[in-house]
Amino acid sequence: MSKVTRRTALGLAAAVPMFAIGKGAHADPLILKFSHVVTPDAPKGKAALLFKQLAEKYTGGKVSVEVYPNSSLYKDKEELEALQLGSVQFLAPSVSKFGPLGVKEFDVFDLPFLMSDETHARAMMASPMMDLFNKKLEDKGVTPLAYWDNGPQLYTANVPLIMPDDFRGLKMRIQGSKVLDAVARQLGALPQIIAFGELYQALQTGVVDGEDNVASNISTQKLYDVQKNLTVSNHSRLTYSLITNKKFWDGLPADVRPGLDRAVKETTAFFNDTAAKDNETAMGTIKASGKTEIHLLTDDEKKAWIAKLMPVHKEMEGRFGKEFIAQIYKASGFVPPQS
């Protein structure tokens, strides 16, 4: 189906439910779709199922939430367009996916070692800078309801990744962020954008040599079956945003919105707690498999990684402006190393 035809079909599919919600025309429950790309037992998958339960409970059955895991409804590249058109009501993508939407500012979340621990991540999420990010999304017809911290990212590959030069020549899977592209190139790797649902096969067949992810995703997707080495690099954090269509959200009936607000708040608390626990459990699972050798960076090795990757920060000053990067440093509490 051509892009124009597909957009038209999605728009027609969305038109009736969006109108019905806005008018409160149906006595039947409002059917709301929640699409995501991970397994039901990953932190995001668990949170989506909890959101369904809480949303239906707190609205007194006025909504029915259908959850579609594992890219079964939309893939990475399709879901944001579907949300804008009103064909799906809830997504929880990585914020790295917002660049192609036209909100490039979210790419700064991928700056290496900017938010390498929970303290810096929480400081960023609580900062006034988030109001700017939220406004940028709303201008695209997308309302961010919450941000979910899925924890530190680790590198995997079929060769040991101990020092930055170990990446040279490797084909590394990335998400569609300009910062992630720059990180891979700075390491001497060849960046390849691969949808999450296609990652296992891409690693298995050698389309790419490695990737970075949180431990829970590496475990639930069984990436350790096709990756011999894992480096606990903690070079960035995987941040999701629970988002919805702005027109849909603003048009919800008055007897529905409060229940959904409550469901969002409680699901967010659950996710942030669950992700930390699941990442710890996942590391045990990966280690117990005996298929993947795990390496923890020493202090000297980490310093070498930071020194190698700080030029990416400098490069992004040209994209975002030096003042904007300074504001991000302040918001997250990041202190760049002195050269």
N, C-alpha and C positions, 0 to 999 in steps of 0.2 A: 504494500500500500504506500502511495506517495506521501510525503510529509504533509502537503496541503490536505489531502484526503483524510489522512490519519487525524490531523488536528480537527478537521470538520466533524469526523465521527466521534472523537472524544468530546468535542464541544456539545454535540447533540445529545450524547449520552448523559452529560452532566447537567444540561439545561433544566430538565424536569425536576430532579431532586433538589437542585439549588433553589428553584422557584418555590417548590413545595415547602422547603425548610423555612424560607424567608416569610412565607404567608401562614405557616402553621396549618396547612391545608389538610393533612392526613391525621386520622386518629391512630393509625397503625404506627409502630415504632419507626423512627427515622433510621434508615440503614446507613451506617457510617463505615467506610473502609479504611483499614490501617495496613499499609504495605511496608514490608521491610525485606532486607536481603540476607539476614542471618538465620541460623537454625532456631527452633523454638526453645532450645535449652541454653542458648547464649543469653547474657544479661539483657540485651535488647529484646530478644524473643520472649523472655520471662516477663519483662516490663510491659510489652505489648499485650500479653494475655491478662496481666493484672489490670492494666488500664481498661480493657474490655469489661472485666468483672466489676470494677469500681464504677465505670461510666454507666453501666446498665443498672447497677444498684442505686447509685446516688441520683439518677434521674427517674427512679421509680418505673423503670421499664420503658421510658419514653424514647430511648435510643437502643439500637442493636448494633454492636460493633463487630464487623467481620475482619478477622486478622489473616493476612496473607504473608507467610514467612518464605524465606529461601527464594526470593525473586519470582515467586509463583504468579504474581499479578503484574508487576513492572520490574524491569531491570534498572541498574544504576542510572543509565543514560535516559531512561524514559520517565522515571517517577516524578521528577520535578516539573516537567512539562504537564504531566497528568494532573498534578496538584494544582498548578496554575489554572488549568482548564476546568477544575472542579470534578474530575473523574475519580479522584480518591481524596479522602478528607484528612488523613493523618500519615505522616512519614517521620522517620527519625534518622536522616542521613548524617554522615560525617560532615562537619562544617567545611571540610576540604572540597566538597562538591558544589559550594556556592559560587565559586569563581566563574564557571561557565554560565551561571545564571545572571552574571553581570554585577555581582557583588564581590569584587576582587579583594576587598579589605579582609575578608575572612581567611585569606591565604596566610596572614601573619601568624595564625595559630600554629602553622607548620614550621615556623622558624626553629631551627635546631637548638635544643637545650633551653628554649625560652620558658617552657613549662614542663620541666623534666621531673617535677615532684608535685604532690597533691597541694602543698602550701601555695606554690606559685599559681597553680591552676585555679584554686579557690579564690585567690586574690584577684585574678583576672576576671572571673565570673561575677565577683561582687563589685567591680569597679564601674564608675560612671561611663567608661568607654563602651560598655555593652549597650547603652542607649543608642549610641551612634550606629552600632552594628544592627540592632533591631530595626531602626528606622530605615536603613538601607534595604533590608529584606521586605519590610512593609511596602516600600515603594515599588517592589516587584510583585505585589499582590500576595505575599507570603507573611503569615504571622508566626513568629517564634513563641512557643508556649513555655519552653523550658530548655535548659542545656544539661546534658547528661555526660558525666566524666567517666569514660570507660577505662581509664588508667594508662600507664606508660607503654609505649611501643617498643618492640624488640625486633631485631633483624634476624631473618633466617636465610639460609643458602645451603648449597651442597659443598661449599668450601668454608673453612673457618674464616670468620670476619673479626680479626683481632685488632688490626691497625687499618687506618684509612686506605692505604694502598692495596689492601686485599680486595677492595671493590672494583679495582681497575678492570675494565672490559666485561664485567658482568651485566647481564640484562636484568634490571630490577623493576619489578612491578610497582607502579605508583598510582595514586588517585590523581584526578585532573587538576592539581594545584600547581601554579607556576613556581611556588616555593619548593615543592617536592621535586619538580623537574630540575630546578637549580641545585638542590641538594645532591641528587643523583649524579649530575654532571660534575659537580665540584669533587665528588668522590672518584670520578673517572669511570663511572658506570653509565650504562645506556638505559635511560628511563623508558618504560613501556606502560601505557595506560591500559589496564585490564579490569574488567568488571569483577566485582567480588565473587559473584556466582560462578565465574569462569576461572577463578584463580587456581583451584586445586588441579584442574586439568592442564592449565598452562604450566604449572610447576612440574607436573608429572611427565608432560611431553617435551619439556625443555624449551617451550616458547619463551619462558623467563627463567632465570637462574635463582632468583630470590625475591624477598619482599619484606615489608615490615608490618607488624600488627601487634595487638595486645594478646596476652597469653590465652585468654578465654576464646578468642577467635581461632587462634592457632590450634587449640585443643578441640573445640567443637567441630571445626572444619577438617580435623585430622590432617592438618598440613604437615605434622611431624612424620607422617608416613612417606612424604616425598621430599623432605628436607633433612639433611644429615646434621646440620649445625644451626645452633641458636645462640645469638649474642645478647645478653641482658644489657642493652645499651641505654635504655631509658632516654632516648634522644628527643622524644616528643610525647605528647599525649593524644589519644584518640577521643575527640569530643564530638558527641552527637547533639543535634538540635531536634527536639520534638516540634514539628511545624504543621501548620494547617493553612488552608486557603483563607485569605483575609475576608473576602466577601462572604464566604460561608460562615466564618466565625462571628463576624459582626451582625449577621442576619439570624442568628440562632434565637429561638423563642425564649422569652424571659424565664420560663419554667424549666429550661434545659441547661442553659449556660452555667448557672451556679454549680450544678452537679458535675459538669465536665471540668470546671475549674478545680473543684475539690479532687477529682480523680487525677488530674494532671499533677497537682501538688503532692499527693500521696505516692503516686507512681514514681515521681522524680526522686523522692527520698528513698524509696525502695531500690531504684536503679543504682544510685550512687553507693549504697551500702552493699548491694548484691555484686556489683562489678568488682569491687575490691576483694571480696571473699572468693569469687569465682576465678579471678586471676591467680590468686594464691593456690587454689585447688588445681587449676589448670597446669601450673608449673610442676606440681607433683605428678599429674597424669603424663605429661610430656617426658619427664625424667624416668618414670616407671616403665614407659614404653620401650626404653632401651634403644630406640631408633635414632635419637637426636642427641648429639653432644652439646652440652650447655656450657657457655663461657661467660663469666662475670668480668666485666672490664675492671682492670686495676685502676688506681688513681692516675698513674702515669699514662696508661692507655686512654683513659677518658680525657685527660688534658690534651692528648694528641688529636683526638676526634674533635674536640671543641676548637682547637687551633685551626684544624683543617676546614671546619665548617663555618667559622665566624665570617669569612668573606661573603657568604650568602646573605648575612644580615646587611653587610655593606652594600651588596648588589641591590637588595630590596629597598634601600633608602632611595635609589633612583626610581623605583616604581611607585612607592608610597609617599616619599618625602621624608627627609631626615627628622623633622619635627614629629611626624606621625609615629615613626619607629620609636622615638624617645618617649612618646606618650604611652606606647605599648609596654616599653621597659618599665616605666613607672607604675603602670596599672598592675603588671604581673609581679613586680618586685625583682625583675631580672637585672643583674649587674654584669655587664660584659667584662670579660677578663682584660686586664691591662697587657698590652703587647710590649 
